[in-house]
Amino acid sequence: ALLVAAPSVMAQAYRWVDEDGVVQYSDRPQPGAERIDLPKANTTRIRPYTKPAARSGDDAEPPKPFRYESLAVVSPAAEETLWNIEGILNVSLALTPSLRPGHQLRVYYDGQPVRTSGTSFQLEEVWRGEHNLQAEVLDEAGKVMIRSQPLRFYVQQSTVRF
């Protein structure tokens, strides 16, 4: 019976002015207080969250991370013998797709790293003997994205006899 009567009791309040002239409110009757009928409490039903329907394109697979398809040293050719280059080697790389902004090319000449700004460049002080080249692309963080196969070539110098 108390549970049934509880909502009606809670909906009642009392108002009075104390000896200092301050308006007071209470849920218990006080001498000289007038009864105030309160309206029903504002209540809201909370609906469970449902994910909005996917728009066209939202249900597609997320984009795949960017990848280079191929990187190769095309000049000099593998196992090529170069004659009388006077210490200057012209190098050409083939990169597909082309180098993206923020990415860098790095070439290893006889195991030593050399930074380059493009796919065609010159190496200096390439003298007689066997040499190796390999190239790689680095992303903005310096992580290797693709690396070419190592390539071996030879430099020969003609000898002049007196």
C-alpha positions as CSV (number, residue, x, y, z in Angstrom):
1,A,0.0,0.0,0.0
2,L,2.9,2.4,0.8
3,L,4.4,1.8,-2.6
4,V,1.1,2.7,-4.3
5,A,0.8,5.8,-2.2
6,A,4.4,6.9,-2.6
7,P,4.0,8.7,-5.9
8,S,1.1,10.8,-4.6
9,V,3.0,11.7,-1.4
10,M,6.1,12.7,-3.4
11,A,4.0,14.9,-5.6
12,Q,3.1,17.2,-2.6
13,A,5.2,20.0,-1.3
14,Y,4.7,22.8,1.3
15,R,5.6,26.5,1.1
16,W,5.9,29.0,3.9
17,V,7.7,32.2,4.8
18,D,9.9,32.0,7.8
19,E,10.4,34.8,10.4
20,D,13.2,36.4,8.3
21,G,10.9,36.7,5.3
22,V,12.7,33.9,3.4
23,V,10.4,31.6,1.3
24,Q,11.0,28.0,2.4
25,Y,9.9,24.7,0.7
26,S,9.6,21.2,2.2
27,D,8.0,17.9,1.6
28,R,6.8,17.9,5.2
29,P,4.0,20.0,6.5
30,Q,5.1,23.0,8.7
31,P,2.9,25.3,10.8
32,G,1.4,28.1,8.6
33,A,2.6,26.3,5.4
34,E,0.4,26.1,2.3
35,R,0.2,22.8,0.3
36,I,1.5,23.0,-3.3
37,D,0.5,20.3,-5.7
38,L,3.5,19.5,-7.9
39,P,3.0,18.4,-11.5
40,K,4.2,14.9,-12.5
41,A,7.9,14.6,-12.8
42,N,9.4,15.0,-16.2
43,T,10.6,11.7,-17.4
44,T,12.2,10.5,-20.6
45,R,12.7,7.1,-22.0
46,I,16.1,6.5,-23.3
47,R,16.2,4.6,-26.5
48,P,19.0,2.2,-27.1
49,Y,21.7,3.6,-29.6
50,T,21.4,2.2,-33.1
51,K,24.2,2.7,-35.6
52,P,23.0,4.9,-38.5
53,A,22.5,3.1,-41.7
54,A,25.6,3.0,-43.9
55,R,25.6,5.5,-46.7
56,S,26.7,4.4,-50.1
57,G,30.5,4.0,-50.0
58,D,30.7,3.7,-46.2
59,D,30.3,-0.1,-46.4
60,A,33.2,-0.3,-48.9
61,E,36.5,-1.7,-47.7
62,P,38.9,0.9,-46.1
63,P,41.5,2.2,-48.5
64,K,44.6,0.1,-48.8
65,P,47.9,1.7,-47.7
66,F,49.9,3.1,-50.5
67,R,52.5,0.8,-52.1
68,Y,55.0,1.1,-54.8
69,E,54.7,-1.6,-57.5
70,S,58.3,-1.8,-58.7
71,L,61.8,-0.3,-58.3
72,A,64.8,-1.3,-60.4
73,V,68.2,0.0,-61.5
74,V,68.0,0.2,-65.3
75,S,71.3,1.8,-66.0
76,P,73.9,0.5,-65.7
77,A,72.6,-2.9,-66.7
78,A,73.2,-6.0,-64.6
79,E,76.7,-7.5,-65.3
80,E,77.5,-4.6,-67.8
81,T,81.1,-3.7,-68.4
82,L,81.6,0.1,-68.7
83,W,84.7,1.4,-70.5
84,N,86.6,4.7,-69.8
85,I,83.8,6.5,-67.8
86,E,86.4,8.8,-66.2
87,G,85.0,8.2,-62.7
88,I,81.5,9.4,-63.5
89,L,78.6,6.9,-63.5
90,N,75.2,7.8,-64.9
91,V,72.5,6.0,-63.0
92,S,68.8,5.6,-63.9
93,L,66.1,4.0,-61.8
94,A,62.6,2.9,-62.8
95,L,60.0,3.5,-60.1
96,T,56.3,2.7,-60.5
97,P,54.3,4.7,-59.5
98,S,56.5,7.8,-59.3
99,L,58.0,9.1,-56.1
100,R,55.4,10.6,-53.8
101,P,55.9,13.9,-51.9
102,G,57.7,13.3,-48.6
103,H,59.3,10.0,-49.8
104,Q,63.0,9.7,-50.5
105,L,65.3,7.6,-52.7
106,R,68.4,6.1,-51.2
107,V,71.0,4.2,-53.3
108,Y,73.6,1.9,-52.0
109,Y,76.8,2.1,-54.0
110,D,79.2,-0.6,-53.0
111,G,77.3,-0.9,-49.7
112,Q,77.5,2.8,-48.8
113,P,74.2,4.8,-48.7
114,V,73.9,7.8,-51.1
115,R,70.8,10.0,-51.0
116,T,69.4,11.2,-54.3
117,S,66.6,13.5,-55.3
118,G,65.5,11.8,-58.5
119,T,65.5,8.7,-60.5
120,S,68.4,9.9,-62.8
121,F,71.6,11.1,-61.3
122,Q,75.4,10.7,-61.4
123,L,77.8,9.1,-59.0
124,E,81.4,10.4,-59.0
125,E,84.7,8.6,-58.3
126,V,83.5,5.3,-59.8
127,W,86.8,3.7,-60.8
128,R,88.0,0.5,-62.3
129,G,86.7,-2.7,-60.8
130,E,83.6,-4.6,-59.7
131,H,80.8,-2.5,-58.2
132,N,77.3,-3.0,-56.8
133,L,74.1,-0.8,-56.8
134,Q,70.8,-1.2,-55.0
135,A,68.0,1.4,-54.5
136,E,65.2,1.8,-52.0
137,V,62.4,4.2,-51.3
138,L,61.9,5.6,-47.7
139,D,58.6,7.0,-46.4
140,E,58.2,10.2,-44.3
141,A,59.3,8.2,-41.2
142,G,62.4,6.7,-42.8
143,K,60.8,3.2,-43.2
144,V,61.8,1.3,-46.3
145,M,58.8,0.9,-48.6
146,I,60.4,-0.9,-51.5
147,R,63.9,-2.1,-52.4
148,S,65.4,-3.0,-55.8
149,Q,67.3,-6.2,-56.5
150,P,71.1,-5.7,-56.1
151,L,72.9,-5.1,-59.4
152,R,76.6,-5.8,-60.2
153,F,78.5,-4.0,-62.9
154,Y,82.1,-3.5,-63.9
155,V,84.3,-0.6,-64.9
156,Q,87.3,-1.0,-67.2
157,Q,89.9,1.6,-68.1
158,S,92.0,1.4,-71.2
159,T,95.8,1.5,-70.6
160,V,98.0,3.6,-72.8
161,R,101.5,2.2,-73.4
162,F,104.4,4.4,-74.3
